[in-house]
Amino acid sequence: MANTKSALKRLRSAERRRLRNRMHKGRARTAVKKARLLIEAGKLEEAREAVRAAVSALDRAAEKGVIHKNNAARRKSRLMQRLNQLERAA
């Protein structure tokens, strides 16, 4: 356990940041999963909207520094590849 006042304050602020980061990361993960499931189900219109939401959530997480910008870019790229495959098949 921390001894100094400043270290105790850092613990409190780190906990607040952790919870905030977790929220952004969780939203992004949920959006990506939803989009992926809709793509796999072959629901084109719903998948397009879900991918748009997932891209937005990933961008927001990257902007906040929760995930690295290249990590967000890679995940968006993979999601778009799957969506494009579905569109070509339809």
C-alpha contacts under 8 A as a table, 3 or more apart, distances in Angstrom:
res1	aa1	res2	aa2	distance
2	A	7	A	5.61
2	A	8	L	5.77
3	N	7	A	6.74
3	N	8	L	7.18
4	T	7	A	5.20
4	T	8	L	6.32
5	K	8	L	5.13
5	K	9	K	6.23
6	S	9	K	5.02
6	S	10	R	6.17
7	A	10	R	4.96
7	A	11	L	6.28
8	L	11	L	5.08
8	L	12	R	6.43
9	K	12	R	5.10
9	K	13	S	6.21
10	R	13	S	5.13
10	R	14	A	5.82
11	L	14	A	5.11
11	L	15	E	6.18
12	R	15	E	5.23
12	R	16	R	6.45
13	S	16	R	5.05
13	S	17	R	6.22
14	A	17	R	5.06
14	A	18	R	6.00
15	E	18	R	4.97
15	E	19	L	6.28
16	R	19	L	5.33
16	R	20	R	6.28
17	R	20	R	5.03
17	R	21	N	5.95
18	R	21	N	5.11
18	R	22	R	6.02
19	L	22	R	5.02
19	L	23	M	6.27
20	R	23	M	5.17
20	R	24	H	6.56
21	N	24	H	5.27
21	N	25	K	6.08
21	N	61	A	7.99
21	N	66	V	5.59
22	R	25	K	5.09
22	R	26	G	5.84
23	M	26	G	5.16
23	M	27	R	6.16
24	H	27	R	5.21
24	H	28	A	6.26
24	H	57	A	7.58
24	H	60	R	7.60
24	H	61	A	5.56
24	H	66	V	7.16
25	K	28	A	5.20
25	K	29	R	6.12
25	K	61	A	6.31
25	K	66	V	6.64
25	K	67	I	7.52
26	G	29	R	5.06
26	G	30	T	6.03
27	R	30	T	5.17
27	R	31	A	6.10
27	R	57	A	6.61
28	A	31	A	5.17
28	A	32	V	6.17
28	A	54	A	6.21
28	A	57	A	4.80
28	A	58	L	5.33
28	A	61	A	7.01
29	R	32	V	5.23
29	R	33	K	6.16
30	T	33	K	5.15
30	T	34	K	6.10
31	A	34	K	5.16
31	A	35	A	6.18
31	A	50	A	6.88
31	A	51	V	7.71
31	A	53	A	6.53
31	A	54	A	4.64
31	A	57	A	7.04
32	V	35	A	5.14
32	V	36	R	6.08
32	V	50	A	7.84
32	V	51	V	7.15
32	V	54	A	5.12
32	V	55	V	8.00
32	V	79	L	7.70
33	K	36	R	5.06
33	K	37	L	6.12
34	K	37	L	5.23
34	K	38	L	6.26
34	K	50	A	6.73
35	A	38	L	5.20
35	A	39	I	6.17
35	A	47	A	5.55
35	A	48	R	7.90
35	A	50	A	4.76
35	A	51	V	5.26
35	A	54	A	6.93
35	A	79	L	7.88
36	R	39	I	5.09
36	R	40	E	6.18
36	R	47	A	7.73
36	R	79	L	7.12
36	R	82	R	7.93
37	L	40	E	5.08
37	L	41	A	6.11
38	L	41	A	4.95
38	L	42	G	6.26
38	L	43	K	5.63
38	L	44	L	7.63
38	L	46	E	6.81
38	L	47	A	5.10
38	L	50	A	7.76
39	I	42	G	5.08
39	I	43	K	6.14
39	I	44	L	6.77
39	I	47	A	5.43
39	I	82	R	7.07
39	I	83	L	6.32
39	I	86	L	6.79
40	E	43	K	7.87
42	G	47	A	7.87
42	G	86	L	6.82
43	K	46	E	5.71
43	K	47	A	5.83
44	L	47	A	5.02
44	L	48	R	6.16
44	L	86	L	7.15
44	L	87	E	7.04
45	E	48	R	5.20
45	E	49	E	6.56
46	E	49	E	5.26
46	E	50	A	6.13
47	A	50	A	4.95
47	A	51	V	5.96
47	A	83	L	7.37
48	R	51	V	5.18
48	R	52	R	6.25
48	R	83	L	7.31
49	E	52	R	5.09
49	E	53	A	6.34
50	A	53	A	5.05
50	A	54	A	6.09
51	V	54	A	4.91
51	V	55	V	6.05
51	V	79	L	7.07
51	V	80	M	7.51
51	V	83	L	7.90
52	R	55	V	5.24
52	R	56	S	6.29
53	A	56	S	5.09
53	A	57	A	6.19
54	A	57	A	5.03
54	A	58	L	6.09
54	A	76	K	7.86
55	V	58	L	5.13
55	V	59	D	6.07
55	V	76	K	5.93
56	S	59	D	5.12
56	S	60	R	6.13
57	A	60	R	5.08
57	A	61	A	6.18
58	L	61	A	5.10
58	L	62	A	6.14
58	L	72	A	5.48
58	L	76	K	7.53
59	D	62	A	5.10
59	D	63	E	6.01
59	D	69	K	7.76
59	D	72	A	6.54
60	R	63	E	5.02
60	R	64	K	6.22
61	A	64	K	5.20
61	A	65	G	6.30
61	A	66	V	5.24
61	A	67	I	5.92
61	A	72	A	7.95
62	A	65	G	5.00
62	A	66	V	5.79
62	A	67	I	4.95
62	A	68	H	5.59
62	A	69	K	5.04
62	A	72	A	6.26
63	E	66	V	7.63
63	E	69	K	7.48
64	K	67	I	7.85
65	G	68	H	6.37
65	G	69	K	7.91
67	I	71	N	6.50
67	I	72	A	6.83
68	H	71	N	5.10
68	H	72	A	6.44
69	K	72	A	5.09
69	K	73	A	6.15
70	N	73	A	4.87
70	N	74	R	6.02
71	N	74	R	5.18
71	N	75	R	6.28
72	A	75	R	5.23
72	A	76	K	6.11
73	A	76	K	5.13
73	A	77	S	6.04
74	R	77	S	5.08
74	R	78	R	6.26
75	R	78	R	5.20
75	R	79	L	6.17
76	K	79	L	5.09
76	K	80	M	6.09
77	S	80	M	5.14
77	S	81	Q	6.16
78	R	81	Q	5.07
78	R	82	R	6.42
79	L	82	R	5.27
79	L	83	L	6.28
80	M	83	L	4.94
80	M	84	N	5.99
81	Q	84	N	5.12
81	Q	85	Q	6.21
82	R	85	Q	5.12
82	R	86	L	6.34
83	L	86	L	5.10
83	L	87	E	6.24
84	N	87	E	4.97
84	N	88	R	6.13
85	Q	88	R	5.17
85	Q	89	A	6.18
86	L	89	A	5.09
86	L	90	A	6.16
87	E	90	A	5.16
